[in-house]
Amino acid sequence: MLDIKLIRENPEVLDNALKARGAEPKAQELLALDEKRRQVMTDLQELQQRRNEISSLVGSLKAKGEDASHLFEEMKTIGPKMKDLQEVERQAQEDFTGLLEGLPNIQDADTPEGQDEENNVVVHTYGEPTSFDFEPKAHYDLGEELNQMSTELGAKIAGSRFTWLQGDIARLERALGQYMLNKQTEQNGYTEVNPPLMCNADSMYAVGQLPKFEEDLFKTAEGYYLLPTAEAPLTNYARNEIFSEKDLPIQLTALTPCFRSEAGSAGRDTRGYLRQHQFMKVEMVWFVKPEDSMEIHEKMRRHAEEILEDLKLPYRTVRLCAGDLSANARRCYDLEVWLPAQNKYREISSCSNFGDFQARRMKARYRDEERNTQFIHTLNGSGLAVGRTLIAVMENYQQADGSIKVPEVLIPYMGKDIIKAS
């Protein structure tokens, strides 16, 4: 959520940011609602003050034995006026809050210009696209021929966009998740968390999943939401908290299943394991002081990149342009891994700096050495999407006979160096 004080002082900052995202200006509309809300609050305070004055005058007149009937008549009118104004205030606050909470973050000044992924800027590349002396197969063909991956069986058991893994490919996915988690905890300083796999509405609201993205969520009959990403529970660790400055930074990680309805993705990546209702992901979350968030963003990005480099998978890192940023992000890097069967790079991680945008909504703060409180900055990134990493390993490490080599760093987890038909 944005700082309304900033918008009051510099409304053009909001409108310029919205324009860069391809959205209409909203500053004047927001400020008009803000002014209405504040004026109604002032009117209510004045009525309350007048009611208190009348009560005091009535007591004084009665003590003197004087007539106070004219004050009683005025008092009768104040109650209904206050009731009407309270309803106006409620609606004004609702309108103001609804618009403010629906606004996206203000991106950093150095964010690339552009409206979609075509305008994202490549800032780093690693390796060259894998070449073969045979026609490479897609992961789903490889998995089916190895008898270890079946979308048909997944669909029989659950429905479309579910996949059955078994044998060494199931073990390979587990190995990838464990390797990523061990890397982040043992080398990069994250604290491992095993969070609830469901969140209540307050938690989903706090991280901006609600109300905007409710159609993308799975909801239980009891009103809980299945995690679309472990960002939700990990970030809520800071909700309504005031940390000590010495406690920061805090860095958390978790390997969890994630669940997404994939609303609006009909017809996209319908074959295979790329876009699923259920998938595994390692999440990284940071809580930091404002002056540290830019440096930490670069560090977190490297924590994701290092996984791909350890696996020797070709990838590129892109800086997202304004129009491709998520609503919460002020700056973001996407990591895109090379998929031979598609002959293109596909997203495998997003590393975002939210500034104080989430913290304002969550009331997540810290107290500095002077005992002043201010909002923390939150960051999160995938380290990595395990299912998509599985796809990348299968396709980049495939052999002419349909077998799949095991990346060197995963051999201790797998106990073998090649995956063959079961």
Summary of the structure (lengths in Angstrom):
residues: 422
radius of gyration: 27.5
end to end distance: 51.9
largest distance: 108.5
contacts: 1367
relative contact order: 0.14
helix: 46%
strand: 20%
